[in-house]
Amino acid sequence: MSAQNSQAIAEQLREYADAVWNDGDIDVAGTFFAEDAVVHNEPQQNDYEGLDAFKGWVREVRTTFPDFEVETTSVIVGDGRVASEWEASGTHEGEMAELDIPPTNNRVTWKGVTVYEMDGDEVTEAWWYYDMMGILTQLDVIPEIPSA
């Protein structure tokens, strides 16, 4: 992958993240993800098969955290893979249905990494890794572990 192509893919990823996750323009995901892309939400052990399933997950996140914001802090483009490090925040105003957690109205922040498998400039598979323990602690669902 050329440096110029790597830079273009990194910029495309930043634009997708801003439009889809920050602005809620979910249809923009189709410009970056293949129709049959598979997305793995590793902390919750959920797989979303296909673009429509992924869009459904984005809607759930944005319903749970209506003011959800994400900032891409770094992007690494390799041979057929892209890794994105990011920081997210939002106010928990909607139920986390899969975990049966009612709204707490707590503002939470967390970090994560997403690894994208690419076919040209299109995502075919992605893995989301993020600090679920930190989220649950900030929501007061689990107690904070005291430092030594």
SULCOR-V597134 format. One record per pair of residues at least 4 apart in sequence whose C-alpha atoms are under 6 Angstrom apart, sorted by the first residue. I is the first residue (numbers start at 0). GAP is how many residues later the second one is. D is the distance in Angstrom with one decimal. If there is no record, write none. Layout:
# SULCOR-V597134
<<I:GAP:D> <I:GAP:D>>
This chain:
# SULCOR-V597134
<<5:71:5.7> <15:4:5.8> <16:4:5.4> <17:4:5.0> <18:4:4.9> <18:6:5.4> <19:4:4.9> <19:5:4.7> <19:6:4.7> <21:47:5.0> <28:4:5.8> <31:90:5.2> <32:89:5.3> <32:90:4.5> <33:88:5.8> <33:89:5.7> <33:90:5.6> <34:15:5.7> <34:16:5.0> <35:14:4.2> <36:13:4.9> <36:87:4.4> <36:88:5.2> <37:10:5.7> <37:11:4.5> <37:12:5.7> <37:87:4.7> <38:8:5.6> <38:9:5.0> <38:86:5.6> <38:87:4.7> <38:88:6.0> <39:6:6.0> <39:7:4.5> <39:87:4.7> <40:4:5.7> <40:5:5.1> <40:87:5.0> <41:86:5.8> <41:87:5.7> <47:5:5.2> <47:6:5.5> <48:4:5.9> <60:4:6.0> <61:4:4.9> <62:31:5.8> <63:28:5.8> <63:29:5.7> <63:30:3.9> <63:31:5.8> <64:25:5.1> <64:26:5.2> <64:27:5.0> <64:28:5.8> <66:23:5.3> <67:21:5.7> <67:22:4.3> <68:19:5.6> <68:20:5.5> <69:17:5.6> <69:18:4.2> <70:15:5.5> <70:16:5.3> <71:13:6.0> <71:14:4.3> <72:12:5.6> <72:13:5.1> <73:10:5.8> <73:11:5.2> <74:8:5.7> <74:9:4.5> <75:6:5.6> <75:7:5.1> <76:5:4.4> <77:4:5.9> <79:38:5.1> <80:35:5.5> <80:36:4.7> <80:37:5.6> <81:33:5.7> <81:34:5.0> <82:31:5.7> <82:32:4.4> <83:29:5.5> <83:30:5.2> <84:27:5.9> <84:28:4.4> <85:25:5.8> <85:26:5.5> <86:23:5.8> <86:24:4.4> <87:21:5.6> <87:22:5.4> <88:19:5.5> <88:20:4.2> <89:17:5.6> <89:18:5.7> <90:14:5.8> <90:15:5.6> <90:16:4.1> <91:11:5.6> <91:12:5.8> <91:13:4.8> <91:14:5.5> <92:10:4.9> <92:12:5.2> <93:9:5.0> <94:6:5.7> <94:7:4.5> <94:8:5.1> <95:4:5.8> <95:5:5.0> <105:33:5.9> <107:30:5.9> <110:19:5.9> <111:17:5.5> <111:18:3.9> <112:16:5.3> <113:13:5.5> <113:14:4.6> <114:11:5.5> <114:12:5.2> <115:9:6.0> <115:10:4.4> <116:6:5.7> <116:7:5.7> <116:8:5.1> <116:9:6.0> <117:4:5.5> <117:5:4.6> <117:6:5.8> <135:5:5.3> <135:6:5.9> <136:4:5.9> <136:5:5.1> <136:6:5.9> <136:7:5.7>>
